[in-house]
Amino acid sequence: MNGERLDSLARQFATRRISRRTALRGLGGVGLAAGAGSRARVADAQQATPAALPTGTLQVRRNGIKLSSTERQAFVAAVLAIKKAPSPWAMGLSIYDTFVLWHRDAFNCDLNAAHMAPAFFPWHRQFLLLFEEQLQKVDPSVTIPYWDWTVDNTPDSYVWGDDFMGGNGDPDQGYVVTTGPFAKGDWVIKIFDYNDTVQNPSIIRDLGGGSLAPTLPTADDVAQALTVSTFDAEPWNSLSPIAQSFRNTLEGWRDCTMETCDPVVGMAPTCTGPHELHNRVHLWVSGEFQFSHQEVAAGAGAPSPATPAPGEPPTPESSAEILGTMAANSSPSDPVFWLHHANIDRLWTQWLSLYGQIYLPIDGGPFGSNLNDPMWPYQQLDMTVTPADVLDTRALGYVYDTDG
């Protein structure tokens, strides 16, 4: 799908767009932009840990490795079903592809609705909730599992099994996924980044194959992030100091010096530090092989890689403009996105249990990121959802299997 076919809802907010490609080409080649509930109470840091889980009243999101084969198949079947079902919000799209469209257009720098800002956690929490509700219309037993990438951190993990997310990309076919339920030909990508000149309709993965994120975050990385007791800090973006911003620490920006908004390309941070935590996982899955292969080609004295013609799969010699699917603004086109962000959401619940239902900024931050600001696109769907509304997962009807 291109800009000409953008539905009217997205068109309203799509005058300027951010590009992960541009972010990745910042100084030092760094950067990855990688139902409403009742109003949650903003509590003191000393607030007690929530009470024990009431039996039978809350749904439990579980570690994917603990799902039975039948449960994995049920999740996959529900995902495939909403990929085919027509969207109630965007004419001509499926339910699934509407979620991809929203995530892509949340990078519009006039909005900056979901990344590089305090709303990173609440926006994605509501995003997962709404997605989960659609899955449960297909199968009420399904919840979004999470992928604990600190433990299951290799390309032969259960995550990449043929009965779940499918395997790594095939290097002989441009790194497209050819196994599992989301394989080439069975799973067709419809929403692309605005400056994607290739628009490969298949998922592209090169697990750990790029130089920017050859490994996944560790348990020590997570533990260190959870020691940051302040939710966020000025200037409320990728420049927020990680010692004072749990949000920026877990989102993964490091050593950023500025954010700029190009009228055509959109907003991108200029950073010189490594990719960490959330950002690192996106890059590890995608592989960012445009960089690693370009460097190999250059080292061999080969000519600069050329951009392949639209529709042609990338090759090591023509991948300068190609990113793995999880590195794109349209990253939900790879269904592992949901498992990754369920884990991010789980880690936020752990932080909230440590420090209380604290959120910053109360006001004075970017619109959409203040405590009581309505978040896009939910208000366009007749749902007034603010960060304050989603601080308590129990009020939203779910917990994680690691919650106390």
Secondary structure, DSSP 8 states (H G I E B T S, - for coil): --GGG--HHHHTT-SS---HHHHHTSGGG---------------TT--------TTTSEEE-BGGGS-HHHHHHHHHHHHHHHHSB-SSSTTSBHHHHHHHHHHHTT-TTT--SSSSTTHHHHHHHHHHHHHHHHHHH-TT----B--TTTS-STTSGGGSTTTT---EEGGGTTEE-SSTT-TTTS------TT-SS--SS-B--TT-SSS-SS---HHHHHHHTT---S--TT-STTS-TTT-HHHHHHT--SEEEEEEETTTEEEEEE-S---HHHHHHHHHH--HHHHHHHHHHHTT--------TT----TTS-TT---GGGSTTGGGSTHHHHHHHHHHHHHHHHHHHH-S--S-SSSSSTTSSTT---TTGGGGT----GGGGS-HHHHTEEETT--
